[in-house]
């Protein structure tokens, strides 16, 4: 379960509520100003996209978790593709795949 505090801090959890209302437990009425947020399934993204949690939105009178999808930045794509690109560059320089794999294994040890 996730919540919004009276100060609009999000996300908050049961322990955050219990810090200000020690006797409160899940299922009890919400303390003044606290709002429970309905969880929503994380959306599926494309290969070059990223999903992240945005601010909750009201859906049919219920505060609901909100997922935002965005395209990966050029920097994120470069970082993701770096291993494949590095291997291609080493092979273009004349190394064999076995030699490139040996280099990678040597770096991991």
C-alpha angles and dihedrals in degrees: 000000000000130000145187117231124226086257089058092251112157140223102027129162139207092275091057090055091047090055089066098028106031095183094051118109134176110285094033118111111278115262114249112293097009118119128195114225119214111231119238127201114261107250124242113252134205122250092268098041137088129206120210134171115260129186114303118262131207113252116183091336095312124108104236135190111258125212121199123200121205137170117260113256121244088255092052091048091050091050092047093047097041097102093052093043093048091051091050091050093050091049089048087055089058104266117136122235088251091054092048090049090050090053092051093048090049091054093050096053 
